[in-house]
Amino acid sequence: MKKVLNLLFMVIIATAFLGCSYKNVENKELTVSAAASLTELMGEVKPMFEKEYGAVLTVNLASSGTLQKQIEEGAPVDIFISASSAKMDTLAEKGLIDDSSRIDLLKNQVVLIVAKDSEEKVKSLEDLKKGDVKVSIGEPSSVPAGKYGKESLEYYKVWDDIKDKLIFAKNVKQVVSYIESGEVDAGIVYKSDATLLKNSIIVKKLEPESHKAIVYPAAIIKSSMNSELAEKFIEFFEKDDVKKIVEKYNFEI
């Protein structure tokens, strides 16, 4: 009788184990930490990927600097898509990403946008120097768009004249919000963010030589428990219908 009970117990344990394993395969979950400037793009890619792979995709959006720190502190992330090569480089130096998975996924541009109510007083970068003009960019130390913005302002010899009055934002989306709401007159954001403007316009596309190349590297985090699915997600951007969405939001593959 004892042998029968032991055998029955082993069968129950084995069945439970197989059941858990099956559940893990069926309920595929993936967490992607992506730069805030990818909000709208990821909003469209997420359901497409979930449908194709039967997966549950969690997208964590914030400034690249914030996401980098979260990963360094052990946040459960499978993929990091940064708006800055430097943020990804830092994780690579600390051995936190799978170097073989790293790829430059997207490209972007930065532009000067102005609130429609401020069109008459801000028609160029030089106009940012005016005393009554409020200007916002992302915090250069943590927000890549802010870093690129600062480089451009230095290139055009405007930075020194306006640096003391700049209103720094925690991410590029906040800069857009400040301008769209009329809290500030102008700011520097990504061209991709300008696709959704309602109360502001693009005044100038900043020259590529005015700042470092804007690339969005993607990589799988070493601690990921689902690296195969993570690889599928990165490869997903090669699909023609995904490329159309990328173009729709003014990014480039």
N, C-alpha and C positions, 0 to 999 in steps of 0.2 A: 504493500500500500504506500509505504514511504517513497519507494522508487517511482511509483506512478505520480505521486504529488510533486516530486522533484522534477520529473519530466514535464508535467503540466505547467509548472512554474517557469521552466526554461522556454517552453513554447510561447507562453504569455509575454515574457520579456523580449523574445526574438520578434514576435509580432508587433509589439509596441515600438521596438527599435526600427523595424522596417516601415512601420506606419509613419514615424517621425521623419525618416529619411525621405519617404515619398512626399510627405507634406512639404518638406524643405525644397524639393525639386519643383513641385507644383506651384507653390507660393514664392516665386522668385522675387526677391526684393533688392533694390539698388538705391543707394543714396549718392546723389551728385551735388557737390558744392560748387556753385557757379557764380561768377561775377555778376553784380546787380545789373549791369548793362545788358545782360542776356535774358532779362525777365520775360519780355514778350516772346522772344525766340523760343526759349525753353517751354513757355506756356503752350506753344503749338507742337513742339517736338515730343513732349511728354506723352500725350494720349496716343500719338502715332506709334511710339516705341512700345508702350504698354500693350496696345492691341496686337502688334506684330509678334511680340515675344511672350505674351501672357504674363507680363511682369508688373510689379508695383514699383513705380519710380518716385522716390522722394527727392524734391529739388530744394536745396538750401541756398538762398540768394542773399548776398551781402557784398561789401567791398572785398576785394581780393586780399587785402591785408588782414581783415577780420577773419576771413575763412582760413587763411594761412595759420593764424594763431590758434584757431579752433582745432585744426588738424595736428598742430604741434602739441596741443594739450590732450590729444587722444580721442577727439570726436570720431564717432563711427562713420567714416566716409569711405566710399568706394572709388569715386572719381573726383578730381579737382580740375575745374576749368577756370583758369586765371586770366585776368585782363593785363597781366604783367609777367614777363619772363622772369623778372627779378624775384617775385614771390615764389614762383615755381623753383627757381634756382636755390633758394634758401631751403626749401623742403628737400631738394635733391642732396644738398650738402649735408643735411642731417640724416640722410638715409631713409627718408619717409615715403619716397615714391619708387615705383618700379621704373627704373630708367629706360628700360627697353620699350615701355609702353608710351613714352612721352612723344607727343607730336604737336606741331604748330597747327592748330585746328582752324582758326579764323583770323581775318585781318579787319581793321577798322580805321576810321579817321576821326579827327577832332575838329569841331566847328565852333564859331562864335555865334551864339544866339541872343536875340534881343526881344524883350517884351514888346508887343505891338504898340502899347501906350508910350513906349520909349523910342520908337523908330526915328523920330525927328532929332533927338539929341545923341543917339548912338548909331553912327553909320560906318564907323571904322574902329580899329583897335586904338587909334590915337584918342578917340572920343572917350575911352575908358578913363582917361586921365582927368576928365572934368570933375570938379569937386562935388557936384550933386549927383554923380552917377554911381549907383551901387552895383558892385560886381561880386559874383560868387564862382568859386571853383571847388573841386573836391580837395580834401586835406592831402597835400602832396606826399606826406610820409606814409599814408596808408591807402589812398585812393589812386589807382593808376591814372585815371582821367585827369585828376588834379596834378599829378606828376608831369604828364604830357602837357597840360595846360601851362604849368609853370615854365617848362622848357620853351614853349612857344612864346610866352610873354617875354622871356629873357631874350629870345632870338630877335623879336621885333622891338626890343629895347623899351618895353612898357612896364616890366615887372617892378623895377625900383620905384617908379612913380605911383604905383597903386597897391603895393604889397601890404601897406599898413591899413588900408581900408577894406581889404578883401574879406568876404564872408565865406568861411570854409565849411564845407558840407561833409557828412559822414560817408556819402556815396554819390555817384553821379546822378542817380534818380532824384536825390534831394535837391541838387542844383537845378534840375529841370523844374521841380515843384516850386522852388523859390521864384523862378522867372515866370512860370505860367501863372502863378498867383499874384504877381505884381509886387512881391516883397523886395525883389531886386530888379535892376534894369537889364542886366546882361550877365552872361556867363559862358564858360567853355564846357562843352559836353561832347559825347560821341555823335558822329553822324547818324548812327543807328538809333539814338534816342530822339533825333529830330523827326523821325517818321510819324510820331504821335503828337506833335505840337499842335495846339489849338489857339493859344493866345500869344504866341511868339513866333519869330521867323529866323532863318539862317541869314546872317549878314556877311559872314566870310568863312570859307573853308581854309583852314590853316595849312600852309605848305608842308608836305611830308618831311622836307629837310629841316623844318623848325623844331622837330622833336624826334626822339628815338622811334624806331619802327613799332607800330602798334599791332602786336600779335597776341593771340589767345592760346597759350599752350594748354594741352589737356594731358593728364597722366592718371594712371591707376595707383591708388595708395597701397603701399606694401601690406598693410594689415587687412586689406579687403578679403572677405570670405567668399566673394563671388566674382573673381577676376575674369572668368570666361564670359559672363554676362556683361561685365564692364567693358571688355574688348568689343563685344557686339554693339554696345552703345556708341563707342567712339567711331566704329566702322559705319554706323548708321548714317553719319553725316555725308557719306559718299553716295547715298541714294539720290536719284534725280529729284524726287518730290521734296526731300529735305533741303536740297540745294536751292530750290525755288523759294522756300521759306527764308533761308539765309539771305538770299538776294532781296527778298521783300523788305527785310529790316536793315538793308544797307550794309550788311556784312559781306565779306568775301571769303570763299573757302581757301 
